[in-house]
């Protein structure tokens, strides 16, 4: 069915606001009708129209895009490396979002939910590392360095490195018995083995 609600990372090209929802085709079920009434999706009907937009901005009603369009962060990543978005996808996949941290002249992105792989870009190089509890500086110190030419000419090298990093990171995840979601170890409160969000919401504990 696609994502319900505001699509993270899709900034409207007309007004610059990140407040877009998806068009959903087909016969809607009651849940989808309720979501449309709340403005969380746009129902596009059962007739498939060639060139149908994928997103509608709730701020200005502009419509644009396709399911394969990069998010604003993903396009920024490609621009910083100096390659096409499709080149990034071939090498390290999709789902990249800008991280708040920046240091050593590198701009950092992370992928996975919870975040698993960190990618730093700067100075004509790409650094791939795990997303550590100590911050992205640790990812840089322990990361693997690739050039722009590596990404273009040997994307399988980056793909293999990113896969190894993600698998190693996922092995450290634990399941919270309250929300039943996987979390990295730094997101556990140390209280009855629950994640920090559940500890705050259901047990009244601060971080």
C-alpha angles and dihedrals in degrees: 000000000000132000119325116214134018111349108235114234098013108121116190110249090211104050104009095236122136097222107109129141129195131255110238118201129206136041107327123226120222092268092054092047089054090049090051091050088054091050094248095123138010117233110223099184133234098292112090110223119201111243094017111170119245099210138040122196111229090204100056105004093240113155124209149133144045133251090262096055114119119243117247090261093049091051090049089053092052092046092050092052090044097236138107119275090244089059090056091049092051091052107036108003130233138295098076117157130183116261121220094231122086128173143141089032092294126127109214132215130178133201136197130050106275090029112262111162127043122202123192122194128195145108093028093301139105120213119200120195144145120275101252131198090236095062136263094298086074089052090054094048093050097031132114117244124222133174129231087253090055090055092049101038103029107026089155089070092059092041091054093047093048091048093050091049093048093048092050091048094049091054088067094053120111130198118241110228091215106048094021090224128129117250134181114249094257089063095063119101098210088237114118089328095286128139119260093251092055091043089056098041101040106021102036094237126143124223 
